[in-house]
Amino acid sequence: MVVDLNADVGEGLPHDDELLGLVTSANVACGFHAGSPATMRAVCRSARSHGAAIGAHPSFRDREGFGRRALDVAAHVVRAEVEEQVAVLRDAADVEGAAVTYVKPHGALYHRATVDGECAAAIVAVAREHGLVVLGWPGSQLLEHARAAGLGAVAEGFADRGYAGDGTLVARGEPGDVLDAEGAAEQAVAVAGSGRARSICVHGDSPGAPAIAARVRAALLEAGFELRAFA
């Protein structure tokens, strides 16, 4: 009955501090889809003060598309770009006396690493170099490669994103893609209770993200879960 609550932060929205007071793990944008060294330092400082674990949230190099466009990037480039992003975040965390403990890809890179073994292996290679736990989609190539490399591999579910009948996420822009606070709370408890995920995600850029995170947190606690970072 222990579950982690994670959120994407450092993406240029004004409610990071509020979110960091609610979640147990912070997926920090590393500059390629959003963020800067200054925002990384601010988020690491706030996460440390709130006791939230800090994770790298690397992306394809795609600020224009917020990292949600599927780019045809070779696996060796993925490895180099993820390494660059993790290194920048670790530098920011070091300045604030904090530590980066895990990695979770963002957007299109996350989806590609779910099914593309070479992409997944590239991300895991960086995680192994830095001793990071890997957070990703249940049954994904990313988690399989992490386990094979002897790393912590943590499956996550989503509170505020709609699931299709086949268990995949409803595509963004389609009806039911993003849930309201009550829907997210109900779904979070169901996913956590199923045992399919050790971590539940709330997207920091969802409309009303702090209110959603607060309702999800309350629902998980009311259902008897202990909220604790996995890394």
Secondary structure, 3 states (H helix, E strand, C coil): CEEEEEEEECCCCCCHHHHHCCCCEEEEECCCCCCCHHHHHHHHHHHHHHCCEEEEECCCCCCCCCCCCCCCCCHHHHHHHHHHHHHHHHHHHHHCCCCEEEECCCHHHHHHHHHCHHHHHHHHHHHHHHCCEEEECCCCHHHHHHHHCCCCEEEEEECCECECCCCCECCCCCCCCECCHHHHHHHHHHHHHHCCCCEEEECCCCCCHHHHHHHHHHHHHHCCCEECCCC
